[in-house]
Amino acid sequence: TGKQYCSLVDYNAPKTLPATRRTSAEGLMFLAGAYIGDGWTRKWNGKTKKAVVFGINEKKYEKLKSYLGSHTITEERTCKKVTICDTKLANFLISEFGSGAASKTLPAWVFAHPQRHLLLEGYLTTDGHITDNGFSASTISRRLAYGIASLANSCGYAASVGYCEMPKTTAIEGRTVNQKPFYQVRAFH
């Protein structure tokens, strides 16, 4: 009682990430972070082919484009839809980080990976808010919130997680939309 304990674990980070024809190992870590923040995968009915898609604004695109490799852009009303047609990349992201906003998570190997800062940077590029003394980020995934806080701690930040209750619905651009409670990660240098 009145004391805190810490157990450090070696997560046996993989020495190499799967090579794809689209990006380098460093690029893969950055794209994984971006995928966790604002990405999803697309598959075609009756086919095994998959693509990774990002819904981002111009500023986010400028930060991401050097990591994207070959991609296509579709201009939508509220964003750019950036698509990378790469089944191997999509399968890696789904198997390691999950899919769907509520189900995304960080695998244990990430916390000891030498390029983990790139994953955090990719996540913050798409789904974070950088401040003068750190950052904040919000997600509906409890596991992801605590994972991002742990990742930030491993990168030299002091991070915490808060829970924010929300009304079930709200109005956006004249439409009634559903809302879920979310978790907010706040981290300081």
C-alpha positions, -999 to +999 in steps of 0.1 A: +000+000+000+013+034-009+040+021-033+041+017-070+057-011-089+069-014-125+078-045-144+099-041-176+094-067-202+115-075-233+088-080-260+112-096-285+106-071-312+109-086-347+142-078-363+127-071-397+093-061-408+077-077-439+090-060-470+064-047-494+070-034-529+054-001-518+074+011-489+106+006-467+106-008-432+106+027-418+078+037-441+059+006-429+060+017-393+049+053-402+021+039-424+010+015-396+006+045-373-013+064-399-035+034-405-043+031-368-053+068-368-072+074-401-070+043-422-090+013-432-088-016-456-109-024-486-115-057-502-133-067-533-161-093-533-150-127-545-114-117-546-084-118-522-071-085-534-070-057-507-061-021-504-052+003-476-072+036-476-067+068-458-093+096-455-071+127-449-069+164-455-042+182-476-019+189-446-019+152-435-014+141-471+017+163-474+032+146-443+022+111-455+031+112-492+068+104-488+059+071-471+030+061-494+049+047-524+026+041-554-010+053-546-041+069-561-060+099-548-098+105-550-110+140-541-140+137-518-162+165-505-145+167-471-111+149-477-087+132-500-091+094-502-057+079-506-056+043-517-026+019-517-034-013-536-012-037-518-027-069-504+004-079-484+005-045-467-033-047-459-030-082-445-001-071-423-019-041-409-051-061-402-033-090-386-010-069-364-032-038-356-068-049-362-095-032-382-124-010-373-121+020-351-132+002-319-110-029-325-076-014-334-048-021-310-010-022-307+008-056-306+033-061-278+064-062-302+058-025-310+069-013-276+104-026-280+108-020-317+137+004-325+115+024-350+085+027-326+088+065-327+078+064-364+046+045-356+038+071-330+046+099-355+023+083-381-005+080-356-001+116-344+000+129-380-034+114-387-052+114-354-034+135-329-031+171-318+004+184-313+008+210-285+038+231-274+046+206-246+033+172-260+002+159-277-033+147-272-053+121-292-088+106-290-101+071-298-131+049-290-108+019-286-098+015-249-070-009-259-056+015-284-057+044-260-037+026-234-014+012-261-007+047-274-001+059-239+024+031-233+040+037-267+044+074-259+059+065-225+084+043-242+093+073-265+101+096-236+067+112-229+047+111-197+012+100-208-022+094-193-056+082-204-090+098-196-125+086-204-151+109-219-188+101-218-208+115-248-245+119-256-257+090-279-264+114-308-255+148-321-261+169-352-234+174-378-241+195-409-278+192-403-278+153-399-283+134-367-253+110-362-245+085-335-217+090-310-197+068-287-178+075-255-141+079-262-107+078-245-083+108-246-046+103-244-026+133-232+012+132-232+039+157-222+076+158-229 
